[in-house]
Amino acid sequence: MKKILFAALLIVLSACGRQGEDINEGIATKVMLANIAPNPMSYYYREYKEFSLHTETTREGLLTDTLILYSPIKSLKGIVPQMDNLLLKLSADHYDSFLDSSYTRYRQSYKARLNDTTCLSTELYVDEREFNGNSYQDEEYDSIQFFAKGDTIYSVTIPNPTGGFSSEGMTFHISGEDVTSVTASYTMRYTAITSEKNSRLYDGKCTAICDLVTEERPLSVDGFSYTLPIVKELEMTATDWQRMEELRPQAIEKWEARTGATMDTTNLVYLFELDNFLINLSVTYADGSVHNYQHVALSEYSEP
């Protein structure tokens, strides 16, 4: 909800996803209530374009397999008690890249240079369509954009009118002639939202309740590459759930005071927005030096 973009035009989306991933696969991750400082790149389109990194794109060939894309905003489908904790089952909202057979799809890599010795890259997918004998791609909405502010790198998935996709399942790669090893750990940051049932987010009948964050966990690195996990369940303590329930009416009251509107509280639902992955990277070089980076993987969301 922090980053909803209201796209009015049909854009040609470059899609990313984990190939052949079963939508029912994924992990449960523990979250806790947290006060999270606003992300300094939350409004990067308007204020931080000077931090944009040049991105090399390389066409890798035709895409022939099926892709699954995961929505950054998921609804609460059920609650399962587990000892002192609660397991929150999330919707499996996803987007198949093969939505329109009139497009030709290509595998494409995106690489951003962080400094003279290190690059960060990922593989995405681009849709291309012929119109009046000419192939075209909407260049205003790239598949991914990279930004850097000091040693913090931001990767941003660009939305489409059907909702956009998160960074879940994406694989990123660190490269450089002098890179000898990479280790990584990560946290995930969510926003808990309450909304009128069946209300579209851009209608405004929703409000943020609180922030949630996971504990820092190790992230597997294979050949200098790391893949971000796919989460289908959130686990929290019964105490945190009760606190969130208590915060919800307060959030609604603030929303009503701010907007002058009234929210129908007889039929509310919970939504959980994946705000970002925060990946802590430790990169070792041939001369023995170690450089620490933070990679913030953001996902934009849009509604037509």
Secondary structure, 3 states (H helix, E strand, C coil): CCCEECCCCCCCCCECCEECCCCCCCEEEEEEEECCCCCCCCCHHHHCHHHECCEEEEEEEECCCCEEEECCEEEEEEEEEECCEEEEEECCCEEECCCCCCCEEEEEEEEEECCCCCEEEEEEEEEEEEECCEEECCCCCCCEEEEEECCEEEEEECCCCCCCCCCCCCEEEEECCCEEEEEEEEEEEEEEEEEECCCCHHHCCEEEEEEEEECCEEECCECCEEECCCEEEEEEEHHHHHHHHHHHHHHHHHHHHHHCCCCCCCCEEEEEEEEEEEEEEEEEECCCCEEEEEEEEEECEECC
